Amino acid sequence: MKTKIPFVFNLLDGIMSRSLHSWMSAPDFKEEVPFSNETGPPSFLVPVVDPSFKKESTGMENGENREVEPEQEPFLQTLVAFQAQGAQVTLVTQQPVAQQGQQPILQSQAGESEEESLPPPRLFLLFMVNDSLPLADYWDDFLGGAGDRYAAHVHCYAQGGCGVDEFPEFLKGRAVEFTESSRCRIGLVDVMNQLLKTALKSSGHSNDNFIFVSESDLPAKSFDQVYDEHTAAVGSRFCIFDPDQWAHMELTADDARDAVKNKVDIYDPATKKFVPFTGDEAGLKITQVKHSQWISLTRAHAKKMVGKWEEGRLADSKSFLNTVCIDEHWHFMAVFGVIPQSYLGPVELQGVASDTGHMELVQDMELVQDAKVQDTDLTASQGRCSTLALWSTTGDTAKYIQADSHSKINWGGGPGTGHPGEFTKLSKSGLRYMKNSHYFFIRKVDLDLKIDESVVFRKLYRTVILGQAED
């Protein structure tokens, strides 16, 4: 016996302890749903996993309102119809889909099962460029076998926006509305959130992931590797700088009221949660966490950021934008909040990529220095970094590349300049080093590869990074 149910979607956690029929009825759903089973109606075990976000309020028979995905309705109505004909429907809990490595399965008590075909999660590549993508050939190679597992959007900083002729096919027609912006100003936050907002319109899976990249980024892994890691529901990736670079301020009464108005949260060590400001925090010293702008986000965090941005939260805040580079503080503050400066213990962050599913952040420099042996490439020493940027000449990657006579780093940027070092040449050995690192993208990569070396380098790139057979 094979029973076809056309839609399978993640059901909400709030319904997992009650039968489907006890909280939802479908009086207008009259269509008969036939099934063939000589031994009687089938029984279904329906997995309950993490909810996603496009929600509408649906009236339940007990008078309550519950949040339900619009796309779930046909599936839920179908199960109700099956139940009306005698089928037993039971809700059971399971880990999120990506952690199990499989899609939800409807299984009959007879042991027969059928994996339903759901659209796969997607990577949303959010490009922030000047007016073109000079490394487009490498991105074309990277995306060659990606199929429908990705989408891309782009914003151009140049006045007049993006020139259509300057972009590869995968970016044509994918430009978002031009926003005036400059480094370290709120306009750059607007650009990032505009990209997120546009991407979310076509996001349909709770494991979708949103990655910010620049024109000087080069993928350091194959698409499959990047995709598998970033859609595996392991959390957002915040590449967090050393605490001595975080922003500090003592709140005035106006600042405290400003925090309430902008719905800024603050970490409460007693409950181990971020909680809303009350407005009575005048005199309190707080810390704003600093992180790289090259973040990758879960759908949940992307939704939360865009929601606050669209409400104007933090946009008109004079107090909480009083930092050197707001694009390196805003997104963490929008998702989590700020930390009391006096608290030096671990700050628990849920939904951030780590081995345990949550991360313990600290602002005690001694504890940070103890952890830095894990990653000596960046001044960022906490969190996980999708993108490598070289800020230190003494980090492991910098030392390896500088010792390789066929690779080269230009330190015209780098330490003390506000810009990272630039890879101007990478040998086969250098590429292998990147492939074996825990980074998924590297920047900055020279946009003007020499003509006599670019063809050879592209062959190396395809072979070493993408794993393609040599020509």
C-alpha positions in Angstrom: 0.0 0.0 0.0 1.3 3.4 -0.9 -0.5 6.5 0.2 0.3 9.8 -1.5 0.0 13.0 0.5 0.9 15.9 -1.7 2.4 18.3 0.9 4.7 17.7 3.8 5.8 20.7 5.8 7.3 21.3 9.2 4.6 21.4 11.9 4.9 23.8 14.8 6.3 22.8 18.1 3.2 23.9 19.9 1.1 21.1 18.4 3.4 18.2 19.0 1.6 17.0 22.2 -1.9 16.8 20.8 -3.6 15.0 18.0 -4.2 17.0 14.8 -7.9 16.7 15.0 -8.1 18.0 18.6 -7.0 21.4 17.6 -7.8 21.9 14.0 -11.0 21.2 12.0 -11.6 21.8 8.3 -15.4 22.1 7.9 -15.2 23.5 4.4 -12.9 20.8 3.2 -15.3 18.4 1.5 -13.1 16.7 -1.1 -12.9 13.0 -0.5 -9.3 11.7 -0.1 -9.3 8.1 -1.3 -6.9 5.5 -0.1 -6.6 1.8 -0.8 -5.8 -0.5 2.1 -7.3 -3.9 2.3 -6.6 -4.1 6.0 -8.2 -0.8 6.9 -7.2 2.9 7.1 -3.5 3.6 7.5 -1.9 5.2 10.5 0.6 8.1 10.0 3.5 9.2 12.2 4.0 12.9 11.4 7.4 14.3 12.4 7.3 17.6 14.3 10.4 19.7 13.6 11.5 23.4 13.9 8.9 25.8 12.5 9.8 28.3 9.8 8.6 31.8 9.5 6.1 32.8 6.8 3.2 32.5 9.3 -0.5 33.4 9.4 -2.9 33.2 12.3 -5.2 30.3 11.9 -8.3 29.9 14.1 -8.5 26.6 16.0 -11.7 24.9 17.2 -10.9 25.7 20.9 -10.9 29.4 20.1 -7.1 29.8 20.2 -5.0 31.3 17.5 -1.9 29.4 16.4 0.8 30.3 14.0 0.7 28.1 10.9 2.6 28.3 7.6 0.2 29.1 4.7 1.7 26.3 2.7 0.8 23.8 5.4 -2.9 24.2 5.0 -3.4 21.6 2.1 -1.3 19.1 4.0 -3.1 19.6 7.3 -6.5 19.5 5.6 -5.5 16.3 3.8 -4.6 14.6 7.1 -7.9 15.8 8.7 -9.7 14.2 5.7 -7.8 11.0 6.2 -8.6 11.1 9.9 -12.3 11.5 9.1 -12.1 8.2 7.2 -10.6 6.5 10.2 -6.9 7.0 9.7 -4.9 7.4 12.9 -2.6 10.5 12.9 0.0 10.8 15.5 2.5 13.7 16.0 6.0 12.7 17.0 9.1 14.8 17.7 12.4 14.5 15.8 15.5 16.5 15.3 15.6 19.2 12.6 15.7 17.7 9.1 19.2 18.8 8.2 20.6 17.3 11.4 19.2 13.9 10.4 20.4 14.2 6.8 16.9 13.4 5.4 13.6 14.9 4.5 10.5 14.3 6.7 9.0 10.9 6.1 5.4 9.7 6.4 5.4 6.2 7.7 2.5 3.7 8.0 2.3 1.3 10.9 2.9 -1.5 8.4 6.4 -0.2 8.0 6.0 1.2 4.5 7.3 4.7 4.0 7.7 7.3 1.3 10.0 10.3 1.4 8.1 13.3 0.2 9.7 15.6 -2.3 10.4 19.0 -0.8 12.3 21.9 -2.3 15.8 21.7 -0.9 17.2 24.4 1.3 19.1 27.1 -0.6 22.2 29.2 -0.2 21.5 32.9 -0.8 24.7 34.5 -2.0 24.5 38.2 -1.2 27.1 40.1 -3.2 28.2 43.6 -2.2 30.3 45.0 -5.1 31.4 48.3 -6.7 30.0 47.9 -10.2 31.1 44.5 -11.4 32.3 41.0 -10.4 35.9 40.7 -11.7 36.2 37.1 -10.4 33.0 36.0 -12.2 34.7 33.1 -14.0 35.7 31.5 -10.7 32.1 31.9 -9.4 30.8 30.4 -12.5 33.0 27.4 -12.0 32.0 27.2 -8.3 28.2 27.3 -9.2 28.5 24.9 -12.1 26.8 22.0 -10.5 24.7 23.9 -8.0 21.4 23.7 -9.9 18.5 25.1 -7.9 20.3 24.9 -4.6 21.2 28.6 -4.6 20.0 32.1 -5.4 22.1 35.2 -5.8 21.4 38.9 -5.3 23.8 41.9 -5.7 24.1 45.5 -4.6 26.4 47.9 -6.4 28.0 50.8 -4.5 28.7 52.8 -7.6 26.4 55.7 -8.5 23.9 54.5 -11.0 23.9 51.0 -9.7 24.8 47.8 -11.5 25.6 47.7 -15.2 23.9 44.7 -16.7 26.7 44.0 -19.2 29.2 43.8 -16.4 27.7 40.7 -14.7 27.7 37.0 -15.3 24.3 35.3 -16.1 23.7 34.2 -12.5 23.6 37.8 -11.4 21.8 39.5 -14.3 18.5 40.9 -13.1 19.4 40.2 -9.5 20.4 43.7 -8.4 18.5 45.2 -5.5 17.5 48.8 -5.3 20.5 51.2 -5.1 21.2 52.6 -1.6 23.7 55.3 -0.9 26.3 53.9 1.4 29.8 54.2 2.7 32.0 52.1 4.9 31.2 52.1 8.6 28.0 54.1 8.2 24.3 53.1 8.6 23.9 53.1 4.9 25.9 49.9 4.7 23.6 48.3 7.2 20.7 49.4 4.9 22.4 47.7 2.0 22.9 44.4 3.9 19.3 44.4 5.1 17.9 45.3 1.7 19.7 42.2 0.3 18.3 40.1 3.1 14.8 41.4 2.6 14.9 40.6 -1.1 16.3 37.2 -0.6 13.7 36.3 2.1 10.9 36.9 -0.4 11.9 33.7 -2.2 13.1 31.8 0.8 11.0 28.7 1.5 13.0 26.4 3.8 13.9 26.9 7.4 17.4 25.7 6.7 18.0 28.4 4.0 21.3 30.2 4.7 22.3 33.8 3.8 25.9 34.6 3.1 27.4 38.0 2.5 30.3 38.1 0.0 32.2 40.8 -1.8 33.7 41.3 -5.2 37.1 40.2 -3.9 35.9 37.0 -2.3 36.9 33.6 -3.8 35.3 30.3 -2.7 37.8 28.1 -0.9 35.6 25.0 -1.0 33.4 23.3 -3.6 29.8 24.3 -3.7 28.7 21.0 -2.2 31.0 21.5 0.8 29.7 25.1 1.4 26.1 24.1 0.8 26.2 21.0 3.1 27.8 23.0 6.0 25.7 26.1 5.8 22.3 24.4 5.3 22.9 21.8 8.1 21.0 24.0 10.7 24.2 24.5 12.7 23.5 28.2 13.2 24.6 31.7 12.1 28.3 32.4 11.7 29.5 35.5 13.5 33.2 36.1 13.3 33.8 38.0 16.5 36.7 40.3 17.1 38.7 40.5 20.3 36.9 42.1 23.2 39.4 44.9 23.4 37.9 46.1 20.1 34.3 46.1 21.4 32.5 49.3 22.0 31.7 50.5 25.5 29.4 53.2 26.8 27.8 54.4 30.1 24.1 54.9 29.6 22.4 58.2 30.4 18.7 58.4 31.3 18.1 59.3 27.6 20.1 56.3 26.5 18.1 54.0 28.6 14.8 55.4 27.2 16.4 55.1 23.7 17.1 51.4 24.3 13.5 50.8 25.2 12.2 52.7 22.2 14.5 50.7 19.9 13.8 47.4 21.5 17.4 46.7 22.4 17.9 43.7 24.6 20.6 43.2 27.3 22.1 40.0 28.6 20.8 39.0 32.1 23.3 36.7 33.8 20.7 35.5 36.3 18.4 34.0 33.6 21.1 33.5 31.0 18.9 35.3 28.5 18.8 38.6 26.6 15.9 40.6 28.0 14.4 44.0 27.1 15.6 47.2 28.7 13.3 48.7 31.3 14.4 52.3 30.9 15.8 52.4 34.4 19.4 51.6 33.4 20.9 55.1 33.7 24.5 54.8 34.8 24.9 51.2 33.6 28.0 50.5 31.6 27.4 48.3 28.6 29.4 46.6 25.8 28.5 46.3 22.1 30.1 43.2 20.5 32.1 43.8 17.3 32.2 41.3 14.5 33.1 41.0 10.8 30.5 42.2 8.4 31.0 39.0 6.4 28.5 37.0 8.3 26.3 34.0 7.3 22.8 33.8 8.7 20.1 31.3 9.4 16.7 32.2 8.1 15.5 32.8 11.7 18.2 35.4 12.3 17.8 37.0 8.9 14.0 37.4 9.6 14.7 39.0 12.9 17.2 41.5 11.5 14.9 42.5 8.6 12.0 42.8 11.0 13.8 45.2 13.3 15.2 47.2 10.3 11.7 47.6 8.7 10.4 48.8 12.0 13.1 51.4 12.1 14.6 49.9 15.2 18.1 51.1 15.9 18.0 53.2 12.7 17.3 56.4 14.6 19.2 55.5 17.8 21.9 58.0 18.6 23.3 56.1 21.5 23.6 52.6 20.0 25.1 53.8 16.7 27.9 55.5 18.5 30.5 53.1 17.3 33.4 53.1 14.8 31.9 50.9 12.2 28.2 50.3 12.7 28.0 47.4 10.2 30.3 45.5 12.5 28.0 45.9 15.5 24.4 46.3 14.2 23.5 42.8 13.2 24.7 41.1 16.4 22.9 43.8 18.4 19.7 43.3 16.4 19.6 39.5 16.9 20.9 39.4 20.5 21.6 42.7 22.2 24.3 44.3 24.4 26.2 43.0 27.5 26.8 44.5 30.9 30.4 45.6 30.9 30.9 44.3 34.5 29.9 40.8 33.5 32.9 38.7 32.5 31.3 35.3 32.6 30.1 33.3 29.6 27.2 34.7 27.5 25.1 31.9 26.0 24.2 32.5 22.4 21.6 30.2 20.9 21.5 29.6 17.1 25.2 30.4 16.6 27.4 27.9 14.8 29.4 25.7 17.2 30.0 22.1 18.0 27.3 22.1 20.6 24.5 24.1 18.9 25.1 27.2 21.1 28.1 29.4 21.8 29.5 30.8 25.0 30.8 34.3 24.3 33.2 36.0 26.8 34.6 39.5 27.1 37.4 38.5 29.5 40.6 38.9 27.5 42.5 36.3 29.4 39.9 33.7 28.6 39.9 34.8 24.9 43.7 34.5 24.7 43.5 31.0 26.0 41.1 30.2 23.2 43.1 31.9 20.4 45.3 28.8 19.9 42.2 27.5 17.9 42.5 30.2 15.3 45.5 32.5 14.9 44.5 34.0 11.5 42.2 36.7 12.7 41.8 39.2 15.4 38.4 37.5 15.6 38.9 34.8 18.1 35.3 33.7 19.0 32.5 32.4 16.9 33.0 30.7 13.5 34.1 32.5 10.4 32.9 31.7 6.9 35.3 34.1 5.4 39.1 34.4 5.9 40.5 37.9 6.0 44.2 38.4 6.9 44.7 41.1 9.6 47.8 39.7 11.1 51.2 39.0 9.5 51.9 36.4 12.2 48.8 34.2 11.9 49.1 30.6 10.7 47.8 31.3 7.1 49.9 34.4 6.7 53.1 32.6 7.8 52.4 29.6 5.5 51.7 31.8 2.4 54.7 34.1 3.0 57.0 31.0 3.3 55.7 29.8 -0.1 57.9 31.3 -2.8 55.1 30.8 -5.4 52.4 32.6 -3.3 52.2 36.2 -2.3 50.3 38.6 0.0 50.2 42.3 -0.6 50.3 44.1 2.8 49.4 47.5 1.4 46.3 47.1 3.5 46.6 44.9 6.5 47.6 45.7 10.1 46.8 49.3 11.2 45.2 50.3 7.9 41.6 49.1 8.4 42.0 46.8 5.4 43.1 43.2 5.3 46.0 41.8 3.3 45.4 40.9 -0.3 46.3 37.6 -2.0 48.0 38.5 -5.2 49.2 35.0 -6.1 48.5 31.5 -4.8 50.4 28.3 -5.8 49.0 24.8 -5.8 50.3 24.4 -2.3 48.6 27.6 -1.2 45.3 26.5 -2.7 45.5 23.2 -0.9 46.1 25.0 2.3 42.9 27.0 1.8 41.0 23.9 0.8 42.0 22.2 4.0 41.3 25.2 6.3 38.0 25.7 8.1 37.2 28.7 5.9 34.7 28.6 3.0 35.7 31.9 1.3 38.9 34.0 1.3 39.4 37.7 0.8 40.8 39.9 -0.4 41.9 38.2 -3.7 43.6 40.4 -6.4 41.0 41.5 -8.9 43.6 42.0 -11.6 45.2 38.6 -12.0 48.0 38.7 -14.5 47.0 37.5 -17.9 49.9 35.1 -18.2 49.0 33.5 -14.9 45.3 33.7 -14.8 44.6 30.7 -17.1 47.0 28.5 -15.1 45.6 29.6 -11.8 42.0 28.9 -13.0 43.0 25.4 -13.9 44.6 24.9 -10.5 41.5 26.4 -8.8 39.2 23.9 -10.6 41.4 21.0 -9.7 42.4 21.8 -6.1 39.4 23.7 -4.8 36.5 22.3 -6.8 37.9 18.8 -7.2 37.5 18.7 -11.0 39.6 16.3 -13.0 42.6 17.9 -14.8 42.1 18.7 -18.5 
